[in-house]
Amino acid sequence: MMRTMMHMSRTTVDVDERALALAQEELGTTGLSATVNAALREVGRRRALATFDVRCDVDGTPHEVEANRQDRRFA
């Protein structure tokens, strides 16, 4: 798996404590930052899975796969 540099920023946010507790339980995280970051990654993962098409994303060159994904994004 290739790792990329992550840019982190510090911000102030009001957090629903009940929602935080549920998210921590679901994600197996502790702490606000870890939970928020895990939740954001999970949303990205779900979006990637929702747009994954085994017919287009498994076969083909990396360029063909990316082109098929671009076509679906703008459809």
Residue pairs with C-beta under 8 A, 6 or more apart in sequence:
15 32
20 32
20 35
23 29
23 35
23 38
23 39
24 30
24 35
27 35
27 38
27 39
27 42
29 35
29 38
51 69
51 72
51 73
53 68
53 72
56 65
56 68
56 69
56 72
57 65
57 68
57 69
60 68
